[in-house]
Amino acid sequence: MFRTTKYHAHLKMVKHRGVKTCAMCYDNLKIVDVFRKVDENNIFGLMVMEGVDPGCMLRLTRVTTAEPPFLQAAPSGDEAQRFV
């Protein structure tokens, strides 16, 4: 585990595209990662960068075993658009 004496990012609630959601705001960068719960085991994330639209999308999946699951394709089409 890494430790630091300085904060590099902080979490806060923000309103993104009309929806209140959790965001990780990087202290020295113009980047905000917003997160939305998909279901009990998945969170969809969108990295919002100044001047870049729509930004980078990611999916975080809870791992409940010591062996990680196979990688799955990211949401696409209508499924991805409901979060962006």
Secondary structure, 3 states (H helix, E strand, C coil): CCCCCCCCEEEEEEEECCEEEEEEEECCCCEEEEEEEEECCEEEEEEEECCEEEEEEEEEECCCCCCCCCCCCCCCHHHHHCCC
